């Protein structure tokens, strides 16, 4: 028996066993996890070739979502599992090529630089030279909400309060817990715990109030 | 077929939309270190999100702290919210690195940690493994547990109410503000004396009640005439748990939004005990020594103002041993018990009448 036959047999067995368990059950998740792993380890997932290499990951992710949702439709008598997977993947890339062709008719093409996939995306980010508005607004809020934030303090230590700790924990001059523990003569865990349970929820609430929740 | 014990890792493609989101969040940051950190954190969350969706695990980016811009600028955070379960922290490493960094700020209130490894071009994130908890800032990759353990942990976390998250205003499904569940009777502290004249204004009543509360103890003197401030002073300074709960209860009436009063929520079980439906209220009041005072109360629901007789309210520890039981008498408006727990403690609350019973699980 060749390696491939053995592999496909193994995959089919996994699929068959998986189908016996309902969606969302632990058994099914473990088997699906194992199935995805074996498919990836096989080296037989199509690598995309010359069709739009910059969109390969988009097509591949779409294919994985489809695969996990539709595995019950797989018919082992029609094709082996990886052929079934790869066919869908190839068609998704062709879809994307078609969409792009449509779009190109209506808008200017991307610059060469943007299309290149050799560059480190982080290098591409501008390094802002001024404080961005969200941090600026947060720092300003910490100042203006002073009395409310000062009301929340470590027991019997009004000087170790939310306003003070937030100032020390936010950029640009963020301190480590060790530095703060020395400064306030308290255990790191005490300060950290107080921060997580009192100060951080204030920050979250401020973020929500400002509408800074991404969807 | 036998499943081998080799460690499973799963590669997740990173789409252009994923990278754009990470770039958008990174650009809000103020210095190169934060820019890189937020870029990595966002991608780690998105990779984990894609992975869990493939496996049919419900996730909510919107409820994740890492999707709150103020949390991102202030904290090195990469949590993913799993509704009804809690926050899963998604840390990342670059290819070639064998150690993962776990900032102190994310070592609390997590149901676990996954580690994602990026390739050079950020086109693929590989889920390397899972840790149920982290005690060090740096963890070697070989110390990670398998992803199977993550899946098991997610199933064992089902339906455990996360009280520690309540303080961050992340409230488990089904738990609501008490007025929404049982209406106005929530705000009638029974210890307030009955002889206050009805001609008095509400604020005078409150003032009298606060003064009365101060007079029942001799540890703390009232320094503030403002009721709300006087109650907060008492809450923060007294060592008497009974007094603290009474102060909290008065504060609930005066200003339920005040965070000094702790948090209280209620749930409608949606089932009957005898002829009555019963609601469970849980209130938590953090203590200065980092433990949590907890108040458990059963209320009648709907028309009735009394609990059915012989209703049992019990607390069980993690091993199933009962540590408290209270039983309703002929005409009780509610029954309750109080205790103190430490962070991470697990307990169950059982409401029972005859054959009807229901149990809720909690972690502090």
Interface residues (C-beta under 8 A of the other chain):
Chain A: X10 X13 X14 X17 X23 X24 X26 X28 X29 X30 X32 X33 X34 X36 X37 X40 X54 X55 X56 X57 X58 X60 X61 X64 X65 X68 X117 X118 X120 X121 X122 X124 X125 X126 X127 X128 X131 X132 X134 X135 X138 X151 X152 X154 X155 X156 X166 X169 X170 X171 X172 X177 X188 X190 X192 X193 X195 X196 X197 X200 X201 X203 X204 X205 X206 X207 X208 X210 X212 X213 X214 X215
Chain B: X1 X3 X8 X9 X10 X11 X12 X13 X14 X15 X16 X17 X19 X21 X22 X23 X25 X26 X27 X28 X29 X30 X31 X32 X34 X35 X36 X39 X50 X53 X54 X55 X56 X57 X61 X62 X65 X67 X68 X69 X70 X71 X73 X74 X75 X104 X105 X108 X109 X120 X121 X122 X123 X124 X147 X148 X151 X152 X155 X164 X167 X168 X169 X232 X236 X237 X259 X260 X286 X288 X290
